[in-house]
Amino acid sequence: METTTDLKLVRQNPKCFTWGHVVKIHDVGEDYTFVEYVDYADGQTVSAFHVYVKGQSSGRSSCSWDKALVLAISIKNNSYSMADDVAFCAGRVLGLDESY
């Protein structure tokens, strides 16, 4: 089966999600969607969150809900190239650990 991060296709068939087994798709308002998944490659049992802004994949995932939300907000309000730095700084202010 071909895999994808296209949100419309993942909603139709969660098994086609590229990065792992979809646990749940979370919509926050109109702009943010997070695909909660368990990574296939790592054999991990802890969920990660793939970030979508305005229906488009950010190409980024985070290991916690808080970090994913901070990353999504920074992507929406800054350029993609600055989003990681802004999310890192916001995470430090909020007391989140430094790994994204």
N, C-alpha and C positions, 0 to 999 in steps of 0.2 A: 504494500500500500504506500502511496506517495504521501509524504508528510508536508505540513505547512504551518505557518503562523498566521495565515489569513483568518481574521476573527470570524467572518461570516461562515467560512468553511468549518472552523473549529466548533462553532455553535451547532452546526448541522451534524457534525460527526466528530466528537471529542477524541476519538481514537486516532485521528490524523494529525494531532498536535505534535509538532516537531520535537519538543524538549522533554516530553514525558507523559505519564498517565494523568489526565485531567481529573482533579478532585472536585473542583467547583469553579464556576465563572462568576465573578463578583462585579457588578456594575455600581459605580458610585457617581450619581448625578448623570449628566449627559456626556461628560467629557472623558471619564476615566473607566477603564475596565481592567480587571486583573484576573489572569488565568492562574488559579492555584493548581500546582501540579507536583508530582513526585518524579524526580529525574530518573530516566531509564538507565543512563550510563553509570551513575554512581551506585546504583542499587540502594539508594538512600530511602529512608522511610519518613523523612522530614519534608514538609511541603516547601516549595519555593513559589514566587509570584512573578509571572511575566507581565510586564507593563504595556498597556495600550493607552494612547491618548487620541481622543476623537476618532476611535475606531482603527487607528493605525498602530502596528507593532512598533515599539520603541527599539526593539533589538536588545532589550535589557531585561534582566530578571533580578530579583532580590531575595534574600534568604528570610526576610520577615515582612509582615504586613505593614508595620510602621515605616520601614525603609522604602518599601515599594510605593507607598503613598507619597512620601517626601520626594522620591525620584520622579513620580508622575507629575507632581505639581511643579517641580523645577523644570521638567521638559516642556510643559505647557507654557510656562512663563519666561523661559529663556531659550536660547538656541540649543539644539541637540549637542553641539560641541561643548557648551558650558554646563550642561545639565548635571554631569557627574560631579563636577567641582562644587556646584551650588548645593546639590544633595548632600555631599560630604560635609560641607560647612553647616548646613541646616541640621544634619544628623548630630554633629558635635554639639551644637547649641541645645538640641533636644536630649542629649545624653545617650544617643544610640552608639553602639560600638562602630568601629571604623570599617568593617568589611561590608561590602555591597555585593 
